[in-house]
Amino acid sequence: MQITFLGTGTSQGVPVIGCQCAVCRSLDYRDKRLRVSVHLQVQGKNIIIDSGPDFRQQALRAYIQHLDALVFTHEHKDHTGGLDDIRAYNFRQQRDMPVYAEPRVLEQLKQEYAYIFAEHRYPGIPQVQLQPILSDTETFLVEGVPFEPIRALHYKLPVLGFRVGNFTYVTDANHLSPAALEQMRGSEVIVLNALRHEKHISHFTLQEAVDILTDLAPTRAYLTHISHQLGRHREVEATLPPFIRLAYDGLRVELK
């Protein structure tokens, strides 16, 4: 399996429009963060988890020539705002794009992208094949690849993380139940969100994420959904345990 971090930023991205803080003015490429998204290459399939507003730019930058499926963690715009850009894959591949999400999320997509689902549809709009995730406890297949859903809470909003083999991905969460943590345990690589240092209503802080990862003790861990409030990449990473790194846009991770 190869994992490519397409975006590692929070809903506003980094730099933030109009901000003059040290992170937003940083020249370090690792401090330039598009909205959060990850590309999995596994079992001969290309699968993307979340396509936010930067999806077109991310797909071009990562040279993603083929896409087999799109999976959504939840319905917030910084995770779904790039759905229209799957049209390029429709045209290239001459097939509808399978889109996997919980029924609530699919209904939100129908509202926000009503033109995709209209009875009389405009030529050239995205062609999707909705695939509801009907259980948050049972493994489901994404184009033949087993995905194990992991329930998390994003404040009061239920969201999904996923375990794919020895890789676990959880973003936009501030609560994981004991059962969810046990699902994650034993993963070789875990990705977890860490927004900033200060307490936040709907995201783990850096220390909360580090504490969880220290308990789970994966071989490698990466932090994502990072805001400019966390600090400069090189300075923050220097404070972390050796097995925990900050993810950055374009980072590629290999699993056997």
C-alpha positions in Angstrom: 0.0 0.0 0.0 1.1 3.5 -0.8 -0.4 6.5 1.0 -0.1 10.0 -0.3 -1.1 13.0 1.8 -2.9 15.3 -0.7 -3.8 17.8 1.9 -3.0 18.1 5.6 -4.5 21.5 6.5 -7.6 22.5 8.4 -10.8 24.0 6.9 -9.1 27.3 6.0 -5.8 25.8 4.8 -2.4 27.2 5.5 -1.6 30.0 4.8 -4.9 31.5 5.9 -6.2 34.4 3.8 -4.9 37.7 5.2 -2.9 36.2 8.0 0.6 37.5 8.7 1.7 35.0 11.4 5.0 33.3 11.2 3.5 30.0 9.9 1.5 31.7 7.2 4.6 33.6 6.1 6.9 30.6 6.3 8.9 29.6 3.3 9.0 26.0 4.3 7.0 24.0 1.8 5.8 21.7 4.7 3.9 24.7 6.1 1.8 25.1 3.0 -1.3 22.9 3.7 -4.3 22.3 1.4 -7.5 21.0 2.8 -7.2 17.5 4.2 -7.3 14.5 1.8 -5.5 11.2 1.4 -4.8 9.0 -1.7 -4.5 5.2 -1.2 -3.0 2.9 -3.8 -3.9 -0.6 -2.6 -4.6 -3.9 -4.3 -4.3 -2.2 -7.7 -6.9 0.4 -6.8 -6.7 4.2 -6.5 -9.0 5.4 -3.7 -9.3 8.9 -2.2 -10.6 9.7 1.2 -12.3 13.1 1.1 -12.2 15.5 -1.8 -12.2 19.1 -0.5 -12.1 22.4 -2.3 -8.5 21.9 -3.4 -9.1 18.5 -5.0 -8.3 19.5 -8.6 -5.0 21.1 -7.5 -4.1 18.0 -5.4 -4.9 15.5 -8.1 -2.8 17.4 -10.6 0.1 17.8 -8.2 0.1 14.1 -7.3 -0.3 13.0 -11.0 -3.4 10.9 -10.2 -4.2 9.6 -13.6 -6.9 7.1 -12.6 -9.4 7.0 -9.8 -11.5 4.0 -8.8 -13.5 5.4 -5.9 -14.1 8.3 -3.5 -14.8 7.8 0.2 -16.1 10.5 2.5 -15.6 10.7 6.3 -18.4 13.3 6.8 -20.2 16.1 5.1 -18.3 19.3 5.9 -17.4 21.4 2.9 -13.7 21.2 3.4 -14.0 17.5 2.8 -16.7 17.4 0.0 -16.1 20.7 -1.8 -14.2 19.1 -4.8 -16.8 16.5 -5.8 -17.5 18.3 -9.1 -13.9 17.8 -10.2 -14.4 14.0 -10.6 -15.8 14.9 -14.0 -12.3 14.6 -15.4 -12.2 10.9 -14.4 -15.7 10.3 -15.7 -14.5 11.5 -19.1 -11.2 9.6 -19.1 -12.5 6.4 -17.7 -16.0 6.4 -19.3 -17.7 5.2 -16.1 -19.6 6.6 -13.1 -17.5 7.3 -10.0 -18.4 5.2 -7.0 -18.9 7.5 -4.0 -19.0 5.8 -0.5 -20.4 7.6 2.5 -23.0 7.3 5.3 -26.6 7.9 4.1 -26.7 11.2 6.0 -23.7 12.4 4.1 -25.1 11.2 0.7 -28.3 13.2 1.4 -26.2 16.3 2.1 -24.3 15.8 -1.2 -27.7 15.6 -3.0 -28.6 19.0 -1.6 -25.3 20.7 -2.2 -24.9 19.2 -5.7 -28.5 19.2 -6.7 -27.6 19.6 -10.4 -25.8 16.2 -10.3 -28.9 14.5 -9.2 -31.6 16.5 -11.0 -34.2 14.6 -13.1 -33.1 16.5 -16.2 -29.4 16.8 -16.0 -27.1 19.2 -17.8 -24.6 17.5 -20.2 -21.1 17.1 -18.8 -22.0 17.1 -15.1 -20.3 14.6 -12.8 -21.6 11.0 -13.0 -21.6 9.3 -9.6 -22.7 5.9 -8.2 -23.8 6.4 -4.6 -22.7 3.6 -2.3 -24.2 4.0 1.2 -22.1 2.9 4.2 -24.9 1.3 6.2 -23.0 0.2 9.3 -20.3 1.8 11.5 -19.3 -1.6 12.8 -19.1 -3.9 9.8 -16.3 -4.0 7.2 -17.4 -3.0 3.7 -15.7 -3.3 0.3 -14.6 -0.3 -1.7 -14.1 -1.7 -5.2 -13.0 -5.0 -3.6 -10.7 -3.4 -0.9 -11.9 -4.1 2.7 -12.6 -0.9 4.7 -13.3 -1.2 8.4 -15.3 1.9 9.7 -14.2 3.5 12.9 -16.8 5.7 14.6 -15.6 9.0 16.0 -17.2 12.2 17.2 -16.5 15.6 15.7 -18.0 17.6 18.6 -21.6 16.1 18.4 -21.3 15.1 14.7 -20.7 11.3 14.1 -17.9 10.9 11.6 -16.0 7.9 10.2 -12.4 7.0 10.3 -11.2 3.9 8.4 -8.8 1.0 8.9 -7.5 -0.5 5.7 -5.3 -3.4 6.5 -2.5 -2.1 8.8 -3.3 1.5 8.0 -5.8 3.6 10.1 -7.0 7.1 9.2 -9.0 9.3 11.5 -9.5 13.0 10.9 -11.9 15.7 12.3 -12.4 14.0 15.7 -12.2 15.0 19.3 -13.6 11.8 20.8 -12.8 8.1 20.2 -14.6 5.4 22.3 -12.7 2.6 23.9 -14.1 0.3 21.2 -12.8 2.6 18.5 -9.4 2.7 20.0 -9.3 -1.1 20.1 -10.1 -1.2 16.4 -7.1 1.1 15.8 -4.7 -0.9 18.0 -2.2 -3.0 16.2 -2.1 -0.8 13.1 1.4 -0.3 11.6 0.5 3.3 10.6 -2.0 5.5 12.2 -3.0 9.0 11.0 -4.8 11.2 13.5 -5.9 14.9 13.5 -4.1 17.4 15.7 -5.4 20.9 15.1 -3.5 23.1 17.6 -2.2 23.3 21.1 -5.2 25.0 22.7 -8.4 23.0 23.5 -10.9 22.9 20.7 -14.5 22.1 20.6 -14.3 19.5 17.8 -10.7 18.5 17.2 -7.9 16.8 19.1 -5.2 19.1 20.4 -1.6 18.1 19.7 -1.2 16.7 23.3 -4.4 14.8 23.1 -3.3 13.2 19.8 0.1 12.4 21.1 -1.4 10.8 24.2 -3.7 8.6 22.1 -0.9 7.5 19.8 1.5 6.8 22.7 -1.1 4.4 24.1 -1.8 2.7 20.8 1.9 2.5 20.0 1.9 2.0 16.2 5.2 1.6 14.4 4.6 5.0 12.7 2.1 7.8 13.3 1.3 11.0 11.4 -0.6 14.0 12.4 -2.9 15.8 10.0 -5.7 18.5 9.8 -3.2 21.0 11.1 -3.9 24.7 11.6 -1.5 27.6 11.5 -2.0 27.9 15.2 0.0 24.7 15.8 3.3 26.4 14.8 6.0 25.9 12.2 6.4 22.3 11.0 10.1 21.9 11.8 9.7 23.4 15.3 6.7 21.3 16.3 8.0 18.1 14.9 11.2 18.5 16.9 9.1 18.2 20.1 7.4 14.9 19.1 8.3 11.3 20.0 10.4 9.7 17.3 7.5 7.5 16.0 5.2 10.5 15.5 5.7 12.9 12.7 3.7 15.8 11.3 2.3 14.9 7.9 2.7 17.4 5.1 1.3 17.8 1.6 2.9 15.4 -0.8 4.3 13.0 1.8 4.2 9.4 0.7 4.2 6.5 3.1 4.7 2.8 2.1 3.3 -0.2 3.8 4.1 -3.8 2.9 
